Each structure stands twice: as C-alpha cells, then as structure tokens.
Amino acid sequence: MKRKAFTLIELLVVIAIIAILAAILFPVFAQAKDAAKKTQSISNLKQVGTSTAIYLADYDDTIPQSAYIEAPNTIVSVYDLLQPYMKNEQILVSPSDEISGGQSWESRVQPFGLVPKQVKKASYIPNLGVFGDNLCGLKPSYTPTIVHTGLPEQVETIMFFDGYIKQAPDLNFYTFLGQARHADGLVINFADTHAKFYRWSAVQNIAKNYQTPTGSRAPTYYSWRKDTTNCDADGLCKTGGRLQAVPSTPTGYSLVGTTGPYNDLHGIPGLNITDSEDTATCP
C-alpha cells in the first residue's frame, strides 16, 4: 500500500503549533530556572548568616568589621573574617550573578594600593551601618564595632544583600548598591540570620516604622528609587553596567529622579545609624 506523505499545509500547521508551544513554555522554563537560583541564593545567605552567628559566639558578640587595613597593604574584609566558619568561598557568589565568579572585590580595592587577604570575589554586600570599618590611612576617621545584642530590631536590620560593588573613587556606602537579580527583586539576610526574597519596591517597607535622624538623606531606613533616565524603562538598573553608570551620591535622596544614592540598604533602625558612621578619630 502506498504511504501518503504530509502535505505542505500540514507541515506548516505542525511547525506553527510547535512555535506556539515554545512561546508559551520558554518563559515558564526561564521562571523556573530563576526560582531555583533564587532558592540557592537564599540558602547561600542563610549560611552566611549562620557563619556570622558562630563568629559572634567566638568574639563576645562583637560584630566583625566590614574591612580594615593590615600592614603594609592588605585589606581584611568581612568575607575573610567569616571564611573560617564558612569554609567555602562559593557561597559568597550568587548563582544569578552576571559576572562569572562574583563581583571583583580585588579590583575594587586595587586603586588604593590594597590587596585582599583571601576572598577576591563576592556577590553579597554587607550593611555598612552594621559592620564597622577601620580604613585609617585612607581617611582620618573610622567606624567602631558594635555588639550584636545592641541591635534594637534584629529581625528588620539588614545584614547582607544581593549587591553590586561599584567601581568608584571611594569606599563609601553609596557605592555598594543592591542589585535586583531575581524577577525585579533581591535576596536579603537579616541580623537574626534569616534570609528572604524581596521585590525592590518592598525594600522601603523594611523597618518602615523607624524614622532616621533629622537631616538624614532619607526619612526612613532602606530605600530604592526609580531612575528611568539611566536605568531600564521600569526604572530598575538590573545589570552591572547600568549600576556602574547610574548617578549615586551620599545625600539628597528622593524616590524618583537622580539625587542621592540609587538605593540604600545600609543602616541600623533604632540606633540613628544610617550608614558607616565615622565617629572616632584615627589613633
């Protein structure tokens, strides 16, 4: 018996059906992939939080510094201080970081003639209000360390977050930005060690009942402004290139426009600390 072949119209119909199915399913696959990466990032930051808790137990509840200089030109970061408790540098790298291996902490400090002690790359940024610093030699003052039990609201105090290390002429809070890596949002770890995903628009609801001191750059702790001029059409800078180019300054914050930090996840609600507060004179 002679076998009948497919007609051209039948083939075109099959191709059209496959194309329609692909158009429907590919976004679903992409969402599923992003959801898996987001879950991994939450796990990473939970481990970072747990490592911090173990560090606190060993150091009389004193929160580690975000960075300090060790002679002659080594910079010791919070990543290095927590590494003995993590024993795995990979958990500092988000699976959704567009830069392979994470943001380059090494290139960030090289312009100052410094080299990292151990960890050279990371995707997560420390809250510079929580983690003190001692960069004496680069600046005339430093931020003293504090004790963990002194945080008034641990559940609402950000500790680490998905971020971008902006290549800029100084090492200040407004150059360490949050980055929306997952469906217009990011993963945040808090001082009680829990980690959670937040859409960028929900960031300003964290610790919303705590007002910042009079004269602060923003009325409440933690903020994120839209910038449709320098970012995408939705006002979000989602890539490192966009974040590098977006105007970010220390003062004059507003929810729209180009003033103040592009986003600000630094500070301690309840202690009137809005970023790395240099309150002590270098010895």
N, C-alpha and C positions, 0 to 999 in steps of 0.2 A: 504494500500500500504506500502510495506516495505521501510523504510528510509535508504538511503545509507550513511554510515559513511565516514569521511575523511580518506584518505589513509595516511600512514606514510610520503610519499614524499610530499603530500600537506601540512601536518602539518609543516614539515621542511622548506618548502618554505615560509609559513606564518611567522614562527619564524625568518627566515633569513631576511625577509622584515622588520619586527619589529626592529631587531637588527640594520639594516642599517639606518632606520629612526631615531632610538635613537642616533646612532653615529653622524648623521647629526644635529639633533635638540639639543642635550645636550649642545654642545659648544655655540650654539646660545642663549640658556636659560642662560648659565653662563655669556655670554657677556651682555645680557640684565640686569641681576642682578647686574653686576659690574657697568653698566652705571647708574642704579638707585642709587646705593651707591655713585657714583662719583657726581651725581647731588645733593644728600643730603649733601655731603661734601662741595661742592661749596656753597650751601645755608648756611651751618654752618659758613664757613669762611667769607662769606659776612656779616652775623650777627655779627661776632667778629669784623670785620672792622667798621661796623656801631656803635657798642658799643664803640670802640676806638674814633671815631669821636665825640660822645656825651661826653665822658670823656674829650677830648681836649677842648670842649666848656666850660666845668666847671672849667678847670685848666689852663686858659690863654694860650691855645695852647701848653702847655708843655707835651711832650710825657712821658708816665709813665715809671718807671724803670722796667727792667725785673725781678729784685729781690733786696731786701735789708733786712738787719737783724734788727729785733725788739727785744729789750732786754726782757728776758735773752737769749732765744734760738729759737725764732720764725723767720722763713723766710717768708717774704711777697713777693709774686710773682705777675707778671703782670696779671695772671689769677685771683688773689684775687682782685686786683685793678679794674679790669673790671667787676667783678661779679655783683656789684650793678646795672650795666647797662644791663647786660645780663639777670640776674635773672633766669638763667638756666645753670647749670654746664654741662648738657648733650651736649650742642652744642660745647663743647670743645673736644668731643670724636668723632673720625671718625667712621662711620658705617663699614668701612673696616679694622679697627684696629684689628690685630690678637689677641691682649690681651684684654680680656673682661673688659670693663670699661675704657680702655685707658692706656697709659704708666704711670708707677708709679713715679710721682714727689716726693712722700713721701719717697720711698726707695732710690731715687737719693740723697736726702739731709741728710738722717739719718747718714751716715758715718761721717758727720761733726758735729754731735750732735745737728742737727736742726730739727724742725718740721714745716710743712706747716701751715700757718694761717687758711686756709679754704680748698681750692681746692687741692686735693691729686692726681688726675689723669687727664691727658690730652693727646691728640693725635697730637696737633698742637704746633709747636715750634716758639718762637719769634726770629726775626732777632736781634742778639745781638749787631749789629752795630747801629741799630735804637733805641733800648730800653737800656738806661743806666743801671748801677747797682752800688750798694754800699754794698760790702761784706767785709768791713773793719772788721778785726778780723780774717778773713780767709786769707787775703792778704793785703799788705801795701798800696794799691792804689785803686782808684775807677774810674768809668766812669761817668762823669757828664751828666745830662739830656740835651736834646736839644728841640728846638721848632719845631713844625710840618711845619710851613711856611718856615723854614730854609732848608728844603729838596729841593735840586735843581731839582730833577726829580721824583716827587711823583708817576707817572704812572709806572715807571720802578724800584722803590725802594720796595723790598720785605719787608713785614711786618710780616706775619705768613705763615707757610707752614706745609704740612704733614710731620711729623718727628718722629724720634726715640731718646729717651733720653738715651744715652749710659751710662752704669754704669762704671765710671772711677774714678781715684783718684783726679780729679779736676773738677771745673765747668767752662770749657772754651769752646769757640766756636766750636772747632773740635770734641767735644764730643756730640754736639747737631746736629744730622745729618738729612738730608732729607731722606724720605722713599718712594719708588715707590710702592704705594698701589693699583693703578688703571692702569691696562694694560700698564705696564712699564712707568708709569708716576705718577705725584702727583698734588695736588691742592695747589695753591699759592694765597695768598691775598696780595694786594699791598697797598701802603701808601695813595692812593686816595680812598681806601676801596673796589675796585673791586676785584673779585676772579675769577680765571681761571685755567683750567687744562693744564698742560704742560707735554709732554714726557720728560724723563730725559735728552735726547740728545739735547733738545731745551733750556734747562736751561741756557747754556752758551751764548745763543743769547739775553738774557735779559740784557739790559744796555750794549750791546757789544761795543758801541761807547765810553764808559768811561774807560779810562785806569787807573789802580791802580798806586800808587806811586812807584817810583824806589825802588827796594829792596823788594817789596811785594812778598808774596808766589805765586801769580798767576798774569798774565799780565792783565786780565780783571776781572770785578766783576762777582760773581756767576759762579760756575763751578761744574763739576761732572765727575770723572774719572772712567774708566773701571778697573775691577780687576777680571780677570778670574781665578786667583790663589785662592783667598779667597772667591769669590762670586760664582754665578751660571755661566754656560757656556757662557751666553751672557754678562758677566761682571757686572751684577747687583746683589747687595745684597738686596733681597726682603723681608727677614724675620728679626725679631729682633735678632735671634740667629746669623745670618750672619753679621748683622750690629754690633753686640757686638764684634764679633771676627775680623772684618776687621781692618787692621792697619790704624790708623788715627792720624797724627801728625800735629803740627802747621805750619811747614814750608816745603819747597821743593816740592811744588805741581807740578804734571805733569798729562797729560791726560791719561796716562797709567802707569802701574807699581804699586808700593806700597809706594810711597813717598807722603808726605803732607796729608792734610785732604782728606778723601774718597770723600766727597762732601762738598761744602761750599756755603751756601745761606745767608751768613751774610755780612754786609757792606752797605755803603751809596754811591752810584755813584755820583761823582761830589764833594764830601767833603773829599776825600782821607782817608775815614774811611773804613777799611776792616774787622773789627770785633769789639769786645768790647774793645775799645781803653782806656786803663787805663792811663789817662793823668793828674790826680790830686792825690796829696798825701793825705792820710787819715788824718783827723784832730786829 
